[in-house]
Amino acid sequence: MKPRRSSLRWLTTAVLAYMVLAFAWWAFELWRQNDRLLGLSAQLLELKHNAGKRGVNLTALRETAEYQALLARHRKHQRMILSEGVFFTLCLGFGLWVINRAARRELSLARQRRNFMLSITHELKSPIAAMRLALETMALRPLNREQVEKICANGMRDAARLQMLVDDLLLAARLEDNWRPHVEAVDVRQILQDCVANAQVRFPEARVQVSIPTDFPLVQADRLGLTSVVQNLLDNALKYSPPGEPVRISIEPLSGRQMRLTVADQGPGIPDDEKAAIFEKFYRVGNEETRQTTGTGLGLYIVSQVARLHHGNVWVRDNSPRGTVFVVEL
């Protein structure tokens, strides 16, 4: 996309430069015409006051009311040319800025849609192919109990992956359609346990360290939304964490708010210049064609939107010594 952006920037600059130069020439010609008009008017006034006489008293002529009126009109035209020039230049610059911003936004959306299509194709194709292969293996080959259990475990992992993908797609669509939380009393401890169990199906070797007070009260929230927040943050942390490195997830009560959820990993982290964009829809860090981890770019978007609709906040910071920490307050 960089060549297209460069072409757009150069085209916009060229158009702006041409129009500014054209207007500058037009303003210069108007200025000259105004000066010529003053000169001709002064000559006519001179002929009027000195008809039949030789020689001209310019000092006396310039002190007449008629010449002062001509001079005032000349200055008024100068001010008009300058003010119209400034106004036209500002309007031109603003219009080109709006057009350029809209074009860049369209290019960004087109790139995001392309990345989404690439990622969603991979996300759907891989587990479907794996489950089909597992079913064909079970149908065509005699297997012992251990082999059947292993194939079933792999199938459950792929099914859980598909289920999470479908849930994210449905919730993302509902978020665009004026979704509102269905607030009810929710057991956060149970949601956290279920999410960790689902995550360990997908990541059998994952190490998840959970911290939550034993007497943590029920919170008022949307069950599906809160589950999606926990599941997406936990899934992201596990995807980007190196093998054997623990992912820490904790929940604590807050005064003035119901809870604070913190998910910390030891992954590669997020560059500072991309932290502001990771909560945008379809946005993913890096290039879709070279990225190794799976994903659709919907997870963090869902997290931010669910938190916002609960009148909460979400932000990201660097972990120590490495990695990323996501914090959600509801």
HELIX and SHEET records of a PDB file:
HELIX    1   1 LYS A    2  HIS A   49  1                                  48    
HELIX    2   2 LEU A   58  ARG A   62  1                                   5    
HELIX    3   3 ALA A   65  LEU A  140  1                                  76    
HELIX    4   4 ARG A  145  LEU A  175  1                                  31    
HELIX    5   5 VAL A  188  ARG A  202  1                                  15    
HELIX    6   6 ARG A  223  TYR A  240  1                                  18    
HELIX    7   7 ASP A  272  GLU A  274  5                                   3    
HELIX    8   8 GLY A  299  LEU A  309  1                                  11    
SHEET    1   A 2 VAL A 183  VAL A 186  0                                        
SHEET    2   A 2 VAL A 219  ASP A 222 -1                                        
SHEET    1   B 5 VAL A 208  SER A 211  0                                        
SHEET    2   B 5 VAL A 247  PRO A 253  1                                        
SHEET    3   B 5 MET A 259  ALA A 264 -1                                        
SHEET    4   B 5 THR A 324  GLU A 329 -1                                        
SHEET    5   B 5 ASN A 313  ASP A 318 -1                                        
END                                                                             
